Amino acid sequence: MKFAEHLTAHITPEWRKQYISYEEMKAMLYLVVEEAPSAESVEPEIITRHFANFDEHFFHFCDSELKKINTFYSEKLAEATRKFATLQNELQISLANRASAKNKNQGKPRIQTRKLQEIKLAFSEFYLSLILLQNYQNLNFTGFRKILKKHDKLLSVDTGAKWRVEHVEASHIYTNKDIDRLIHETEGTVTLELEGGDRQKAMKRLRVPPLNEQQSPWTTFKVGLFSGSFIVLFLAVVLSAIFHEGGVNSLKVAFSLYRGPLLLIIFVFLMGVNVYGWRSSGVNHVLIFELDPRNHLSEQHLMEMAAIFGVIWTLSLLSFLYSSSLSIPPFANPLALTIIMVVFLVNPFKTFRYEARFWTLRVIGRIITAPFFRVGFADFWLADQLNSLVNALLDFQFLICFYITSDDWLEVGDTSQCSSKSYIVRPIVNCLPAWFRFAQCLRRYRDSKEAFPHLANAGKYSTTFAVVIFSTLRAMNADKYESKYDNPYFYLWILAAVVSTLYAYTWDIKMDWGLLDTSASENKLLREETVYSSPAFYYFAMIEDIILRLMWAISYILTENEYISSDIMTSLSSFLEVFRRFVWNFFRLENEHLNNCGKFRAVRDISVAPLDSSDQTQILRMMDEDSGVVNRRRRRVGKKNKDDKQVLMSEESIQETDETN
């Protein structure tokens, strides 16, 4: 692999601008060679002057790059030193409190254990930040070594090697070894203080995932197998439904019972596509969602899960269509499907993606109790997804109502009390996702005291309440007026829907995506910095978003003029809304990623306690010491295995890249 590709594959995305500009420097070298006068047409002095002028400019550029790298490395190293002192202080306090509690037989072992678990997690994340910084150090030094070697090779000189010895090898990024000492100190602290001297257990906790982790071939095979099976079975479902001899009303109800699960399955599959797009574009979704970098679902895991449930969904529907031949009550099938999906989610055993499932359940729990807990990015992101899955929630409300009110699973009775005549429960369910986001915005305002954007965002979600209320009142009072145009709630519903649509669209483009930057020079109406390669993708999304935001108006026109049935139109608009959210996800996380890049935030900030004045004094004293940070409690750790230390990219491994890059 060429070093330029190697560098691109292994950089920390949030620090992208702080790495050596290797590609730019390589382009400079090739350009000066191409523009050099021919030796046959000019004097040798002219060629020498040409390259000498270039060297002056090139080495000045190298010097500015080296200063940038040294400054950033020094800042991150100082930040790591402060963080290490804070964690050490918290660890000693926690261990002292735990010992005191044991001596006094206090009944707080669970609290102390939870505190230690938090410290272990903080050390684990801190260790990852150290490895990333060490990786930054190695990559940049190797970048200078390779570009200067290429300089000497192309220009047939040795000035590059001399410059490297005089400047790069004398620089802070090369001579400073504090990062290695911090890594050793962290390993020793976790081993001795947190894992009882068990180094193997400590290093397992501190394990750093590889930057270029490859997908399992077995997982890839399962994705292909189940996706292909789903397509074949779905075609069988379509053909079986066309030639089905059952009642139309029975199929209509089944349509509503199966639509909600299918929406969720499609949503999970598209999430897998989202993850693939983020990963391939360098958007660090693992950091944004504050996932465990050592254990999280990849795009293939999500696609595999969606494909498996897609196969189960089609088999359930085929069982419904052929229930008479199978001697099964037809409406037992959708209930069984829903139970399987719920049991999979809440299964308490540590199987079937236990960590991912319970991460989702914890986030859902925080969403439901939004006003009472701090709101993180994952909380309001998932609540936004629920706003696009509101029709799926209504379908599940219909499913619950149907099985509660129905006493015959063979024949379908009147279900209007579960749908069109449900004037209390369905409007509440319709408002729930918007209420979750509304409450989250109020909580964020309480925590930050910033009226904008949080109260303004709450106002956006409050418009949904008006839309649902006026829509419900319009339906309730429809019989009182000869024409729907005489119904005053009709106009109030239209007005509320228009305001809600424009409000939401403006917020999507300007606030959630960070577009419409009038100062952007290259990307008109976008922003100065973009992650995705083609501007057309952004313009498409801006047009697509407003069109799909207006689906309520398109649906009303088509159904009122009887161009299409309301059930089909509801299904179509539901799937299109899931697609709109799928596109929205790309730009929402891109915007958050760029915010993290601006803060150079590359790992989760897991704080166990704020710094106090004594901590500050301790930090200053430790930084003034010649030896920097040392372990205050020196013990013999024992002989370390050669492969104990986990380094993402050592200089030796980088040297293995193609020398002819």
Number of C-alpha atoms within 10 A of each C-alpha: 12 12 23 17 12 16 20 14 14 17 19 24 21 22 17 14 14 20 20 24 18 19 15 9 18 17 10 16 21 14 11 16 13 10 9 13 15 12 10 7 7 10 11 13 8 14 15 12 11 16 16 12 11 15 18 10 13 16 15 12 14 21 15 12 19 22 15 15 23 19 15 17 21 14 12 16 19 15 11 20 19 21 18 20 19 21 20 18 16 21 22 12 12 17 16 12 13 20 13 12 15 13 9 9 10 10 10 11 13 9 11 17 13 11 18 19 13 15 23 21 18 19 25 24 21 23 25 25 21 20 21 22 20 23 19 23 23 20 23 26 20 19 19 23 19 22 22 24 18 20 23 17 12 13 16 9 11 13 16 22 18 12 15 18 13 11 14 22 15 12 17 18 23 15 10 14 11 17 19 13 15 22 21 15 18 22 21 23 24 24 21 19 16 19 17 12 17 14 20 14 15 22 19 12 19 24 18 20 14 14 13 10 7 7 12 10 9 9 14 14 13 18 21 16 14 20 19 14 16 22 15 13 20 19 12 15 19 13 11 15 16 9 9 14 10 12 10 10 14 15 16 12 17 20 17 19 25 23 18 24 22 18 20 18 21 19 22 20 22 21 19 22 18 20 23 16 15 23 15 12 14 20 25 25 17 21 18 20 15 16 17 17 17 15 11 13 16 15 22 22 20 21 26 24 20 26 26 19 23 25 20 17 24 23 19 22 24 19 22 21 22 18 18 13 9 11 9 15 15 22 22 16 24 22 16 12 19 18 12 13 15 11 10 16 17 12 15 11 9 10 10 12 16 16 15 16 17 16 12 16 14 13 20 17 12 22 25 19 14 25 19 12 13 14 19 15 13 18 23 21 17 16 26 17 17 20 23 21 23 21 23 24 22 21 23 20 19 24 21 14 16 23 14 10 13 14 11 11 15 15 13 18 15 10 17 11 13 21 16 12 14 15 16 9 15 21 16 15 17 21 20 19 24 23 23 23 28 24 20 29 25 20 20 21 18 15 12 11 12 12 15 11 13 20 18 17 20 21 15 22 23 17 20 22 20 19 20 19 20 21 20 22 17 19 16 15 14 17 11 10 11 9 9 16 11 12 18 14 21 20 16 18 20 16 15 20 22 18 17 21 21 15 17 21 20 13 16 19 21 13 16 19 22 18 22 16 14 12 12 14 12 11 17 15 15 23 18 14 12 16 15 18 9 9 14 10 11 22 14 11 17 19 10 16 21 18 14 18 20 16 19 16 14 14 20 13 13 14 16 11 10 10 11 13 13 15 13 13 19 16 18 13 19 21 21 16 21 23 19 19 23 18 20 22 21 20 23 18 22 25 22 19 24 19 13 19 19 12 11 18 18 21 23 19 13 15 15 16 11 8 15 9 8 9 16 14 10 15 20 11 12 17 14 11 10 7 10 14 20 14 14 9 10 11 10 9 14 8 6 10 9 6 7 13 15 18 19 20 19 15 15 10 10 16 13 11 15 12 12 9 14
